Amino acid sequence: MNTLRKVAATLVAGGMMLADSPAMAVGDAPGGPAVNELNFQPPVTKVAEELYSLHTMMLIICLVIFIGVFGVMFYSVIKHRKSKGHQPASFHESTTVEVIWTVVPFIIVIAMALPATRTVVAMKDTTNADVTIKVTGYQWKWGYDYLKGPGEGISFLSTLTTPREQINGLQPKTDTYLQEVDNPLVVPVNKKVRIITTANDVIHSWYVPALGVKQDAIPGFVRDTWFKAEKVGEYRGFCTELCGKEHAFMPVVVKVVSEDDYAKWVDQRKKLMAASVDDPNKIYTLPELMERGQKVYASNCAVCHQPNGRGGGAFPALDGSKIATGPVADHIGIVLHGKNAMPNWSQLNDVELASVITFERNSWGNKTSEIVQPAQVRDARGGKSADAGSASSKG
């Protein structure tokens, strides 16, 4: 008995500590899920409104059926039980009952199918789009390419920015935990946006509940959907296809802005792209590559290999590893083509890859003093051999 009391006291004390812990105080995510939310997120598109209404209608129909069926069943069990002297009826079949339980469900199914079909057809109508954007799923980030309409030619990657300290439980979690990115998808309000999805490695799924849009991204296939946001704001979603180790770490953030603000964003983004165009033919110095490589590593590699290069789980340490200190050709090959749990990074340009490889070979305890130039990465993409002697140079 004393042991049970001690256990109970421990559980109560632990529960009080959890309740009082500031790390457990989580609020609603702006444009995302709310605390104790039982229904769909508030819709901001016509399709999302129709989905919300369909869900409510289906729920009511199911509730009525549930109450009707179980009401009749319990009424029959209680009112016609044997203890009250009732005798079971003796019959083989009833044409009337057969007709009723065939016709009534058929009517119910038709009543549910018609509005659902209308909504599905509307979801597939991607014609007459004002803006067309290709969405590419990578392990584990999203790539956005503006193909048609205002913003045509803009492209960027969208990567999780939640600090690793929060993920590892070293810092309190914010309301946007695992739902914040460095580059959100920006679209104009009240404009039809066509989304074309594909993937670079495995199956992903692009999903934003408030917009009523969800579309799988499958390697080697192109699929499309659309939305037309009617309210300015940020709306959050995530990948809904189990795509590997960091599946939980590739959120979707869509920023809906006014037409004027969108035009300003397009202008600023194009100027930024023009100013940051990489020259793949330039011979870069070690400091230049290290500065650029640190940024590329933080955006793409640190989530798996850790900012300190010590790795974790299925991902080995880069600090002192045979890859980061061995032949450069092997290092380039693994980054380009991937290996085991590591995805390939061929979507990065030659300068970015040369920079991050140089950074990894000259950071932490790695002091190779070797420089990888963009031309070497370009040669590796083309299948040309790159041995350690020809693929590196001393700083």
KEMIDREN-73004 format. One record per residue (C-alpha): residue number from 1; residue in three letters; x, y, z. Coordinates in steps of 0.2 Angstrom, whole numbers, plus 5000, padded with zeros to 4 digits. Layout:
N
@pos=NUM&code=ala&c1=X&c2=Y&c3=Z
...
END
This chain:
395
@pos=1&code=met&c1=5000&c2=5000&c3=5000
@pos=2&code=asn&c1=5014&c2=5012&c3=5004
@pos=3&code=thr&c1=5022&c2=5008&c3=4988
@pos=4&code=leu&c1=5006&c2=5012&c3=4978
@pos=5&code=arg&c1=5005&c2=5029&c3=4988
@pos=6&code=lys&c1=5022&c2=5033&c3=4983
@pos=7&code=val&c1=5019&c2=5030&c3=4965
@pos=8&code=ala&c1=5003&c2=5040&c3=4965
@pos=9&code=ala&c1=5012&c2=5054&c3=4973
@pos=10&code=thr&c1=5026&c2=5054&c3=4960
@pos=11&code=leu&c1=5013&c2=5054&c3=4946
@pos=12&code=val&c1=5004&c2=5068&c3=4954
@pos=13&code=ala&c1=5020&c2=5078&c3=4956
@pos=14&code=gly&c1=5025&c2=5075&c3=4938
@pos=15&code=gly&c1=5009&c2=5080&c3=4932
@pos=16&code=met&c1=5009&c2=5096&c3=4941
@pos=17&code=met&c1=5027&c2=5100&c3=4935
@pos=18&code=leu&c1=5021&c2=5097&c3=4917
@pos=19&code=ala&c1=5006&c2=5108&c3=4919
@pos=20&code=asp&c1=5017&c2=5122&c3=4927
@pos=21&code=ser&c1=5031&c2=5120&c3=4914
@pos=22&code=pro&c1=5032&c2=5136&c3=4902
@pos=23&code=ala&c1=5038&c2=5125&c3=4888
@pos=24&code=met&c1=5021&c2=5116&c3=4888
@pos=25&code=ala&c1=5012&c2=5133&c3=4885
@pos=26&code=val&c1=5008&c2=5132&c3=4866
@pos=27&code=gly&c1=4996&c2=5144&c3=4857
@pos=28&code=asp&c1=4988&c2=5144&c3=4841
@pos=29&code=ala&c1=4999&c2=5144&c3=4826
@pos=30&code=pro&c1=4995&c2=5159&c3=4815
@pos=31&code=gly&c1=4987&c2=5153&c3=4799
@pos=32&code=gly&c1=4990&c2=5135&c3=4805
@pos=33&code=pro&c1=4982&c2=5123&c3=4818
@pos=34&code=ala&c1=4974&c2=5129&c3=4834
@pos=35&code=val&c1=4975&c2=5122&c3=4851
@pos=36&code=asn&c1=4961&c2=5110&c3=4854
@pos=37&code=glu&c1=4954&c2=5113&c3=4837
@pos=38&code=leu&c1=4941&c2=5099&c3=4833
@pos=39&code=asn&c1=4935&c2=5105&c3=4816
@pos=40&code=phe&c1=4944&c2=5111&c3=4800
@pos=41&code=gln&c1=4954&c2=5126&c3=4799
@pos=42&code=pro&c1=4944&c2=5142&c3=4794
@pos=43&code=pro&c1=4943&c2=5142&c3=4775
@pos=44&code=val&c1=4950&c2=5156&c3=4764
@pos=45&code=thr&c1=4945&c2=5149&c3=4747
@pos=46&code=lys&c1=4929&c2=5144&c3=4739
@pos=47&code=val&c1=4935&c2=5126&c3=4737
@pos=48&code=ala&c1=4940&c2=5125&c3=4756
@pos=49&code=glu&c1=4923&c2=5132&c3=4760
@pos=50&code=glu&c1=4914&c2=5118&c3=4750
@pos=51&code=leu&c1=4925&c2=5105&c3=4759
@pos=52&code=tyr&c1=4920&c2=5112&c3=4775
@pos=53&code=ser&c1=4902&c2=5112&c3=4771
@pos=54&code=leu&c1=4904&c2=5094&c3=4764
@pos=55&code=his&c1=4912&c2=5088&c3=4780
@pos=56&code=thr&c1=4898&c2=5096&c3=4790
@pos=57&code=met&c1=4884&c2=5088&c3=4779
@pos=58&code=met&c1=4892&c2=5071&c3=4779
@pos=59&code=leu&c1=4894&c2=5072&c3=4798
@pos=60&code=ile&c1=4876&c2=5076&c3=4801
@pos=61&code=ile&c1=4870&c2=5062&c3=4789
@pos=62&code=cys&c1=4881&c2=5050&c3=4798
@pos=63&code=leu&c1=4874&c2=5056&c3=4815
@pos=64&code=val&c1=4856&c2=5054&c3=4809
@pos=65&code=ile&c1=4860&c2=5037&c3=4803
@pos=66&code=phe&c1=4868&c2=5032&c3=4819
@pos=67&code=ile&c1=4854&c2=5039&c3=4830
@pos=68&code=gly&c1=4841&c2=5030&c3=4819
@pos=69&code=val&c1=4849&c2=5013&c3=4818
@pos=70&code=phe&c1=4855&c2=5012&c3=4836
@pos=71&code=gly&c1=4838&c2=5020&c3=4842
@pos=72&code=val&c1=4828&c2=5007&c3=4834
@pos=73&code=met&c1=4840&c2=4993&c3=4840
@pos=74&code=phe&c1=4840&c2=4998&c3=4858
@pos=75&code=tyr&c1=4821&c2=5002&c3=4858
@pos=76&code=ser&c1=4818&c2=4984&c3=4851
@pos=77&code=val&c1=4830&c2=4976&c3=4864
@pos=78&code=ile&c1=4822&c2=4985&c3=4878
@pos=79&code=lys&c1=4803&c2=4985&c3=4874
@pos=80&code=his&c1=4803&c2=4968&c3=4866
@pos=81&code=arg&c1=4814&c2=4958&c3=4877
@pos=82&code=lys&c1=4809&c2=4940&c3=4882
@pos=83&code=ser&c1=4807&c2=4945&c3=4901
@pos=84&code=lys&c1=4792&c2=4955&c3=4896
@pos=85&code=gly&c1=4784&c2=4940&c3=4888
@pos=86&code=his&c1=4787&c2=4945&c3=4870
@pos=87&code=gln&c1=4789&c2=4931&c3=4858
@pos=88&code=pro&c1=4800&c2=4932&c3=4842
@pos=89&code=ala&c1=4792&c2=4934&c3=4826
@pos=90&code=ser&c1=4793&c2=4920&c3=4813
@pos=91&code=phe&c1=4795&c2=4925&c3=4795
@pos=92&code=his&c1=4807&c2=4922&c3=4781
@pos=93&code=glu&c1=4807&c2=4938&c3=4771
@pos=94&code=ser&c1=4798&c2=4955&c3=4769
@pos=95&code=thr&c1=4797&c2=4963&c3=4751
@pos=96&code=thr&c1=4793&c2=4980&c3=4759
@pos=97&code=val&c1=4808&c2=4979&c3=4771
@pos=98&code=glu&c1=4819&c2=4973&c3=4757
@pos=99&code=val&c1=4814&c2=4988&c3=4746
@pos=100&code=ile&c1=4816&c2=5001&c3=4760
@pos=101&code=trp&c1=4833&c2=4996&c3=4765
@pos=102&code=thr&c1=4839&c2=4996&c3=4747
@pos=103&code=val&c1=4831&c2=5012&c3=4741
@pos=104&code=val&c1=4834&c2=5023&c3=4757
@pos=105&code=pro&c1=4853&c2=5019&c3=4757
@pos=106&code=phe&c1=4854&c2=5022&c3=4738
@pos=107&code=ile&c1=4845&c2=5039&c3=4740
@pos=108&code=ile&c1=4858&c2=5044&c3=4754
@pos=109&code=val&c1=4873&c2=5039&c3=4744
@pos=110&code=ile&c1=4866&c2=5050&c3=4729
@pos=111&code=ala&c1=4863&c2=5064&c3=4741
@pos=112&code=met&c1=4881&c2=5063&c3=4747
@pos=113&code=ala&c1=4889&c2=5059&c3=4730
@pos=114&code=leu&c1=4882&c2=5074&c3=4720
@pos=115&code=pro&c1=4889&c2=5088&c3=4730
@pos=116&code=ala&c1=4905&c2=5079&c3=4733
@pos=117&code=thr&c1=4907&c2=5076&c3=4714
@pos=118&code=arg&c1=4904&c2=5094&c3=4710
@pos=119&code=thr&c1=4918&c2=5099&c3=4722
@pos=120&code=val&c1=4930&c2=5087&c3=4716
@pos=121&code=val&c1=4927&c2=5093&c3=4698
@pos=122&code=ala&c1=4930&c2=5111&c3=4703
@pos=123&code=met&c1=4946&c2=5106&c3=4712
@pos=124&code=lys&c1=4953&c2=5098&c3=4696
@pos=125&code=asp&c1=4949&c2=5114&c3=4685
@pos=126&code=thr&c1=4966&c2=5122&c3=4683
@pos=127&code=thr&c1=4962&c2=5132&c3=4667
@pos=128&code=asn&c1=4963&c2=5151&c3=4666
@pos=129&code=ala&c1=4976&c2=5152&c3=4680
@pos=130&code=asp&c1=4983&c2=5170&c3=4683
@pos=131&code=val&c1=4999&c2=5162&c3=4691
@pos=132&code=thr&c1=5007&c2=5145&c3=4688
@pos=133&code=ile&c1=5020&c2=5139&c3=4700
@pos=134&code=lys&c1=5029&c2=5122&c3=4700
@pos=135&code=val&c1=5032&c2=5114&c3=4717
@pos=136&code=thr&c1=5046&c2=5101&c3=4718
@pos=137&code=gly&c1=5047&c2=5090&c3=4734
@pos=138&code=tyr&c1=5065&c2=5087&c3=4740
@pos=139&code=gln&c1=5071&c2=5077&c3=4755
@pos=140&code=trp&c1=5067&c2=5088&c3=4765
@pos=141&code=lys&c1=5062&c2=5105&c3=4758
@pos=142&code=trp&c1=5051&c2=5113&c3=4744
@pos=143&code=gly&c1=5057&c2=5120&c3=4728
@pos=144&code=tyr&c1=5046&c2=5134&c3=4720
@pos=145&code=asp&c1=5048&c2=5139&c3=4701
@pos=146&code=tyr&c1=5036&c2=5153&c3=4695
@pos=147&code=leu&c1=5032&c2=5147&c3=4677
@pos=148&code=lys&c1=5019&c2=5159&c3=4671
@pos=149&code=gly&c1=5011&c2=5176&c3=4676
@pos=150&code=pro&c1=5018&c2=5189&c3=4687
@pos=151&code=gly&c1=5034&c2=5183&c3=4694
@pos=152&code=glu&c1=5039&c2=5172&c3=4680
@pos=153&code=gly&c1=5057&c2=5166&c3=4681
@pos=154&code=ile&c1=5058&c2=5167&c3=4700
@pos=155&code=ser&c1=5064&c2=5152&c3=4709
@pos=156&code=phe&c1=5070&c2=5147&c3=4726
@pos=157&code=leu&c1=5070&c2=5134&c3=4739
@pos=158&code=ser&c1=5060&c2=5134&c3=4755
@pos=159&code=thr&c1=5068&c2=5126&c3=4770
@pos=160&code=leu&c1=5063&c2=5124&c3=4789
@pos=161&code=thr&c1=5070&c2=5138&c3=4800
@pos=162&code=thr&c1=5065&c2=5131&c3=4817
@pos=163&code=pro&c1=5081&c2=5131&c3=4828
@pos=164&code=arg&c1=5088&c2=5114&c3=4831
@pos=165&code=glu&c1=5089&c2=5118&c3=4849
@pos=166&code=gln&c1=5069&c2=5118&c3=4849
@pos=167&code=ile&c1=5069&c2=5101&c3=4840
@pos=168&code=asn&c1=5081&c2=5094&c3=4853
@pos=169&code=gly&c1=5071&c2=5101&c3=4867
@pos=170&code=leu&c1=5085&c2=5113&c3=4873
@pos=171&code=gln&c1=5074&c2=5128&c3=4870
@pos=172&code=pro&c1=5055&c2=5131&c3=4873
@pos=173&code=lys&c1=5045&c2=5128&c3=4858
@pos=174&code=thr&c1=5036&c2=5143&c3=4849
@pos=175&code=asp&c1=5018&c2=5143&c3=4842
@pos=176&code=thr&c1=5025&c2=5141&c3=4825
@pos=177&code=tyr&c1=5036&c2=5126&c3=4830
@pos=178&code=leu&c1=5041&c2=5116&c3=4814
@pos=179&code=gln&c1=5030&c2=5127&c3=4804
@pos=180&code=glu&c1=5041&c2=5141&c3=4799
@pos=181&code=val&c1=5052&c2=5143&c3=4783
@pos=182&code=asp&c1=5066&c2=5155&c3=4776
@pos=183&code=asn&c1=5057&c2=5158&c3=4760
@pos=184&code=pro&c1=5038&c2=5156&c3=4760
@pos=185&code=leu&c1=5028&c2=5154&c3=4744
@pos=186&code=val&c1=5021&c2=5172&c3=4740
@pos=187&code=val&c1=5005&c2=5174&c3=4729
@pos=188&code=pro&c1=4993&c2=5188&c3=4726
@pos=189&code=val&c1=4976&c2=5188&c3=4734
@pos=190&code=asn&c1=4960&c2=5185&c3=4723
@pos=191&code=lys&c1=4971&c2=5177&c3=4709
@pos=192&code=lys&c1=4969&c2=5159&c3=4703
@pos=193&code=val&c1=4986&c2=5151&c3=4707
@pos=194&code=arg&c1=4989&c2=5134&c3=4698
@pos=195&code=ile&c1=5001&c2=5123&c3=4707
@pos=196&code=ile&c1=5011&c2=5109&c3=4697
@pos=197&code=thr&c1=5018&c2=5096&c3=4708
@pos=198&code=thr&c1=5033&c2=5084&c3=4706
@pos=199&code=ala&c1=5047&c2=5077&c3=4716
@pos=200&code=asn&c1=5066&c2=5074&c3=4715
@pos=201&code=asp&c1=5068&c2=5059&c3=4725
@pos=202&code=val&c1=5053&c2=5051&c3=4734
@pos=203&code=ile&c1=5034&c2=5054&c3=4735
@pos=204&code=his&c1=5029&c2=5070&c3=4744
@pos=205&code=ser&c1=5012&c2=5079&c3=4746
@pos=206&code=trp&c1=5009&c2=5097&c3=4746
@pos=207&code=tyr&c1=4995&c2=5102&c3=4758
@pos=208&code=val&c1=4988&c2=5118&c3=4765
@pos=209&code=pro&c1=4972&c2=5115&c3=4774
@pos=210&code=ala&c1=4965&c2=5133&c3=4775
@pos=211&code=leu&c1=4967&c2=5134&c3=4756
@pos=212&code=gly&c1=4958&c2=5117&c3=4753
@pos=213&code=val&c1=4973&c2=5111&c3=4742
@pos=214&code=lys&c1=4982&c2=5095&c3=4743
@pos=215&code=gln&c1=4992&c2=5086&c3=4729
@pos=216&code=asp&c1=5004&c2=5072&c3=4729
@pos=217&code=ala&c1=5022&c2=5076&c3=4722
@pos=218&code=ile&c1=5028&c2=5060&c3=4713
@pos=219&code=pro&c1=5045&c2=5058&c3=4705
@pos=220&code=gly&c1=5044&c2=5057&c3=4686
@pos=221&code=phe&c1=5026&c2=5063&c3=4686
@pos=222&code=val&c1=5018&c2=5080&c3=4684
@pos=223&code=arg&c1=5001&c2=5083&c3=4693
@pos=224&code=asp&c1=4992&c2=5100&c3=4696
@pos=225&code=thr&c1=4979&c2=5108&c3=4707
@pos=226&code=trp&c1=4974&c2=5126&c3=4711
@pos=227&code=phe&c1=4968&c2=5139&c3=4724
@pos=228&code=lys&c1=4962&c2=5156&c3=4724
@pos=229&code=ala&c1=4964&c2=5164&c3=4741
@pos=230&code=glu&c1=4952&c2=5178&c3=4746
@pos=231&code=lys&c1=4960&c2=5184&c3=4762
@pos=232&code=val&c1=4978&c2=5191&c3=4765
@pos=233&code=gly&c1=4988&c2=5182&c3=4777
@pos=234&code=glu&c1=5000&c2=5167&c3=4780
@pos=235&code=tyr&c1=4994&c2=5150&c3=4779
@pos=236&code=arg&c1=5003&c2=5135&c3=4785
@pos=237&code=gly&c1=5003&c2=5117&c3=4779
@pos=238&code=phe&c1=5015&c2=5102&c3=4778
@pos=239&code=cys&c1=5021&c2=5087&c3=4768
@pos=240&code=thr&c1=5007&c2=5073&c3=4771
@pos=241&code=glu&c1=5017&c2=5059&c3=4763
@pos=242&code=leu&c1=5029&c2=5049&c3=4774
@pos=243&code=cys&c1=5045&c2=5054&c3=4764
@pos=244&code=gly&c1=5059&c2=5049&c3=4776
@pos=245&code=lys&c1=5068&c2=5053&c3=4792
@pos=246&code=glu&c1=5065&c2=5072&c3=4791
@pos=247&code=his&c1=5047&c2=5070&c3=4785
@pos=248&code=ala&c1=5041&c2=5081&c3=4800
@pos=249&code=phe&c1=5053&c2=5095&c3=4795
@pos=250&code=met&c1=5047&c2=5101&c3=4778
@pos=251&code=pro&c1=5032&c2=5113&c3=4781
@pos=252&code=val&c1=5023&c2=5123&c3=4768
@pos=253&code=val&c1=5020&c2=5142&c3=4771
@pos=254&code=val&c1=5010&c2=5152&c3=4759
@pos=255&code=lys&c1=5010&c2=5171&c3=4761
@pos=256&code=val&c1=4995&c2=5179&c3=4752
@pos=257&code=val&c1=4998&c2=5198&c3=4749
@pos=258&code=ser&c1=4989&c2=5212&c3=4740
@pos=259&code=glu&c1=4992&c2=5214&c3=4721
@pos=260&code=asp&c1=5003&c2=5230&c3=4725
@pos=261&code=asp&c1=5013&c2=5221&c3=4738
@pos=262&code=tyr&c1=5015&c2=5206&c3=4726
@pos=263&code=ala&c1=5021&c2=5217&c3=4712
@pos=264&code=lys&c1=5034&c2=5225&c3=4725
@pos=265&code=trp&c1=5039&c2=5207&c3=4730
@pos=266&code=val&c1=5042&c2=5202&c3=4712
@pos=267&code=asp&c1=5052&c2=5217&c3=4708
@pos=268&code=gln&c1=5063&c2=5214&c3=4724
@pos=269&code=arg&c1=5065&c2=5196&c3=4721
@pos=270&code=lys&c1=5071&c2=5198&c3=4703
@pos=271&code=lys&c1=5083&c2=5211&c3=4709
@pos=272&code=leu&c1=5090&c2=5200&c3=4722
@pos=273&code=met&c1=5091&c2=5185&c3=4710
@pos=274&code=ala&c1=5101&c2=5196&c3=4697
@pos=275&code=ala&c1=5113&c2=5202&c3=4711
@pos=276&code=ser&c1=5116&c2=5185&c3=4717
@pos=277&code=val&c1=5118&c2=5176&c3=4700
@pos=278&code=asp&c1=5133&c2=5164&c3=4702
@pos=279&code=asp&c1=5146&c2=5163&c3=4689
@pos=280&code=pro&c1=5151&c2=5145&c3=4687
@pos=281&code=asn&c1=5166&c2=5149&c3=4677
@pos=282&code=lys&c1=5174&c2=5160&c3=4690
@pos=283&code=ile&c1=5189&c2=5154&c3=4700
@pos=284&code=tyr&c1=5184&c2=5157&c3=4718
@pos=285&code=thr&c1=5196&c2=5159&c3=4733
@pos=286&code=leu&c1=5195&c2=5149&c3=4749
@pos=287&code=pro&c1=5187&c2=5163&c3=4759
@pos=288&code=glu&c1=5174&c2=5166&c3=4746
@pos=289&code=leu&c1=5169&c2=5147&c3=4746
@pos=290&code=met&c1=5170&c2=5146&c3=4765
@pos=291&code=glu&c1=5158&c2=5160&c3=4767
@pos=292&code=arg&c1=5146&c2=5154&c3=4754
@pos=293&code=gly&c1=5147&c2=5136&c3=4759
@pos=294&code=gln&c1=5143&c2=5140&c3=4777
@pos=295&code=lys&c1=5126&c2=5147&c3=4772
@pos=296&code=val&c1=5123&c2=5132&c3=4760
@pos=297&code=tyr&c1=5127&c2=5120&c3=4774
@pos=298&code=ala&c1=5116&c2=5129&c3=4787
@pos=299&code=ser&c1=5101&c2=5129&c3=4775
@pos=300&code=asn&c1=5103&c2=5111&c3=4768
@pos=301&code=cys&c1=5115&c2=5100&c3=4778
@pos=302&code=ala&c1=5114&c2=5105&c3=4796
@pos=303&code=val&c1=5097&c2=5098&c3=4799
@pos=304&code=cys&c1=5104&c2=5080&c3=4797
@pos=305&code=his&c1=5123&c2=5082&c3=4800
@pos=306&code=gln&c1=5121&c2=5095&c3=4814
@pos=307&code=pro&c1=5129&c2=5113&c3=4814
@pos=308&code=asn&c1=5144&c2=5106&c3=4823
@pos=309&code=gly&c1=5146&c2=5092&c3=4810
@pos=310&code=arg&c1=5145&c2=5078&c3=4822
@pos=311&code=gly&c1=5130&c2=5070&c3=4814
@pos=312&code=gly&c1=5116&c2=5060&c3=4822
@pos=313&code=gly&c1=5106&c2=5044&c3=4819
@pos=314&code=ala&c1=5107&c2=5038&c3=4801
@pos=315&code=phe&c1=5118&c2=5052&c3=4796
@pos=316&code=pro&c1=5137&c2=5051&c3=4800
@pos=317&code=ala&c1=5148&c2=5064&c3=4807
@pos=318&code=leu&c1=5157&c2=5075&c3=4794
@pos=319&code=asp&c1=5170&c2=5081&c3=4807
@pos=320&code=gly&c1=5185&c2=5070&c3=4804
@pos=321&code=ser&c1=5175&c2=5058&c3=4792
@pos=322&code=lys&c1=5184&c2=5049&c3=4778
@pos=323&code=ile&c1=5172&c2=5057&c3=4765
@pos=324&code=ala&c1=5176&c2=5075&c3=4771
@pos=325&code=thr&c1=5195&c2=5071&c3=4772
@pos=326&code=gly&c1=5197&c2=5058&c3=4758
@pos=327&code=pro&c1=5197&c2=5059&c3=4739
@pos=328&code=val&c1=5188&c2=5074&c3=4733
@pos=329&code=ala&c1=5180&c2=5064&c3=4719
@pos=330&code=asp&c1=5171&c2=5053&c3=4731
@pos=331&code=his&c1=5165&c2=5068&c3=4741
@pos=332&code=ile&c1=5158&c2=5076&c3=4726
@pos=333&code=gly&c1=5150&c2=5060&c3=4720
@pos=334&code=ile&c1=5140&c2=5057&c3=4736
@pos=335&code=val&c1=5134&c2=5075&c3=4737
@pos=336&code=leu&c1=5128&c2=5074&c3=4719
@pos=337&code=his&c1=5120&c2=5057&c3=4719
@pos=338&code=gly&c1=5117&c2=5053&c3=4737
@pos=339&code=lys&c1=5120&c2=5037&c3=4747
@pos=340&code=asn&c1=5109&c2=5027&c3=4758
@pos=341&code=ala&c1=5098&c2=5039&c3=4769
@pos=342&code=met&c1=5107&c2=5054&c3=4761
@pos=343&code=pro&c1=5097&c2=5062&c3=4747
@pos=344&code=asn&c1=5106&c2=5068&c3=4731
@pos=345&code=trp&c1=5109&c2=5087&c3=4730
@pos=346&code=ser&c1=5109&c2=5089&c3=4712
@pos=347&code=gln&c1=5096&c2=5103&c3=4712
@pos=348&code=leu&c1=5109&c2=5115&c3=4720
@pos=349&code=asn&c1=5120&c2=5124&c3=4707
@pos=350&code=asp&c1=5138&c2=5121&c3=4704
@pos=351&code=val&c1=5144&c2=5135&c3=4714
@pos=352&code=glu&c1=5133&c2=5130&c3=4729
@pos=353&code=leu&c1=5139&c2=5113&c3=4729
@pos=354&code=ala&c1=5158&c2=5118&c3=4727
@pos=355&code=ser&c1=5156&c2=5130&c3=4741
@pos=356&code=val&c1=5148&c2=5117&c3=4753
@pos=357&code=ile&c1=5160&c2=5104&c3=4749
@pos=358&code=thr&c1=5174&c2=5116&c3=4752
@pos=359&code=phe&c1=5166&c2=5121&c3=4768
@pos=360&code=glu&c1=5165&c2=5103&c3=4774
@pos=361&code=arg&c1=5183&c2=5099&c3=4770
@pos=362&code=asn&c1=5189&c2=5114&c3=4779
@pos=363&code=ser&c1=5178&c2=5116&c3=4795
@pos=364&code=trp&c1=5178&c2=5109&c3=4813
@pos=365&code=gly&c1=5193&c2=5097&c3=4814
@pos=366&code=asn&c1=5194&c2=5095&c3=4795
@pos=367&code=lys&c1=5209&c2=5106&c3=4789
@pos=368&code=thr&c1=5213&c2=5099&c3=4771
@pos=369&code=ser&c1=5216&c2=5117&c3=4764
@pos=370&code=glu&c1=5208&c2=5110&c3=4748
@pos=371&code=ile&c1=5197&c2=5120&c3=4736
@pos=372&code=val&c1=5183&c2=5113&c3=4725
@pos=373&code=gln&c1=5179&c2=5124&c3=4710
@pos=374&code=pro&c1=5162&c2=5124&c3=4701
@pos=375&code=ala&c1=5170&c2=5117&c3=4685
@pos=376&code=gln&c1=5174&c2=5101&c3=4695
@pos=377&code=val&c1=5156&c2=5099&c3=4700
@pos=378&code=arg&c1=5151&c2=5103&c3=4682
@pos=379&code=asp&c1=5163&c2=5089&c3=4676
@pos=380&code=ala&c1=5156&c2=5077&c3=4689
@pos=381&code=arg&c1=5138&c2=5080&c3=4683
@pos=382&code=gly&c1=5144&c2=5076&c3=4665
@pos=383&code=gly&c1=5151&c2=5059&c3=4671
@pos=384&code=lys&c1=5169&c2=5064&c3=4669
@pos=385&code=ser&c1=5182&c2=5057&c3=4681
@pos=386&code=ala&c1=5188&c2=5068&c3=4694
@pos=387&code=asp&c1=5202&c2=5060&c3=4704
@pos=388&code=ala&c1=5209&c2=5068&c3=4720
@pos=389&code=gly&c1=5223&c2=5076&c3=4711
@pos=390&code=ser&c1=5214&c2=5085&c3=4697
@pos=391&code=ala&c1=5198&c2=5088&c3=4708
@pos=392&code=ser&c1=5206&c2=5099&c3=4721
@pos=393&code=ser&c1=5219&c2=5113&c3=4723
@pos=394&code=lys&c1=5228&c2=5119&c3=4738
@pos=395&code=gly&c1=5223&c2=5136&c3=4746
END
